[in-house]
C-alpha cells in the first residue's frame, strides 16, 4: 500500500543542521495499525508529515498505489492529501469562526461526504453541538470534531499525531475506540503516541530514535538497517 524507501530529511536552524530522519525504510500494508513511538525529537511527527504529503523529503521516496507521490504533478499530491489521507493532530486545528458542522464540511471531498456528517456526529455524540463554535466545546468534543473531519471523506489512511495528548483518560478511551472502529472498517492507521491505550490497539509497533527506526525483531515490513 505504502512503501517508504531511504527517506531522509534535514532541517537547518541558523547555522545548526538537524537530521530529523535518516534512511527510513518500511512498508505499510492495507489494514495495518502501526503505533510509532520514540523520545521527543526522534522524528515521529516529521515522518507522519512526509508520509502525508506535507513535507518533501530531501532523499528517498514515498510510494502509494505504485506512484512516488513527490514525483507526480501537484494535482496528484493535492488529491492524495485530500482523498487518501486523513490527519488528526494533538492540536485540533479547528477554524474558530466556523461551527462544528462547518469545520467538518471543510474535509468533504464530494457531495456524498456532506450527507454523512449527520451520521458521524451521532456516532461521536456531537449532534447536540453541531451548531456551536470551537470555543464553546470541551476538549474531548473538539478532538472528536477534528476526528470526524479527518475521516469524513473515507480516506484509506489515517495519520494521527499524539491525538490523545490533550485528553483526559475518559476522552482518550473514547477517541481511541473511534480510531479502532475506523481500523476495523478497513482503514489503515499510523499513530504516534506514548499512551498505552493507543499502542494496545496496534497490530505493529515501530520505534524511532534520533531519526532512525529501531527495527522490531520479526517485522517483515521494516527491513533491518545497516
Rosetta blueprint (number, residue, H / E / L):
1 X L
2 X E
3 X E
4 X E
5 X E
6 X E
7 X E
8 X E
9 X E
10 X E
11 X E
12 X E
13 X E
14 X L
15 X L
16 X E
17 X E
18 X E
19 X E
20 X E
21 X E
22 X E
23 X E
24 X E
25 X E
26 X E
27 X E
28 X E
29 X L
30 X L
31 X L
32 X L
33 X E
34 X E
35 X E
36 X E
37 X E
38 X L
39 X L
40 X L
41 X L
42 X L
43 X L
44 X H
45 X H
46 X H
47 X H
48 X H
49 X H
50 X H
51 X H
52 X L
53 X L
54 X L
55 X L
56 X L
57 X L
58 X L
59 X E
60 X E
61 X E
62 X E
63 X E
64 X E
65 X L
66 X L
67 X E
68 X E
69 X H
70 X H
71 X H
72 X L
73 X L
74 X H
75 X H
76 X H
77 X H
78 X H
79 X H
80 X H
81 X H
82 X H
83 X H
84 X H
85 X E
86 X E
87 X E
88 X E
89 X E
90 X L
91 X L
92 X L
93 X L
94 X L
95 X L
96 X L
97 X L
98 X L
99 X E
100 X H
101 X H
102 X H
103 X H
104 X H
105 X H
106 X L
107 X L
108 X L
109 X L
110 X L
111 X H
112 X H
113 X H
114 X H
115 X H
116 X L
117 X H
118 X H
119 X H
120 X H
121 X H
122 X H
123 X H
124 X L
125 X L
126 X L
127 X H
128 X H
129 X H
130 X L
131 X L
132 X L
133 X E
134 X H
135 X H
136 X H
137 X L
138 X L
139 X H
140 X H
141 X H
142 X H
143 X H
144 X H
145 X H
146 X H
147 X H
148 X H
149 X H
150 X H
151 X H
152 X L
153 X L
154 X L
155 X L
156 X L
157 X E
158 X E
159 X E
160 X E
161 X E
162 X L
163 X L
164 X L
165 X L
166 X L
167 X L
168 X L
169 X H
170 X H
171 X H
172 X H
173 X H
174 X H
175 X H
176 X H
177 X H
178 X H
179 X H
180 X H
181 X H
182 X H
183 X H
184 X H
185 X L
186 X L
187 X L
188 X E
189 X E
190 X E
191 X E
192 X E
193 X L
194 X L
195 X L
196 X H
197 X H
198 X H
199 X H
200 X L
201 X L
202 X L
203 X L
204 X E
205 X E
206 X E
207 X E
208 X E
209 X E
210 X L
211 X L
212 X E
213 X E
214 X E
215 X L
216 X L
217 X L
218 X L
219 X L
220 X L
221 X L
222 X L
223 X L
224 X L
225 X L
226 X L
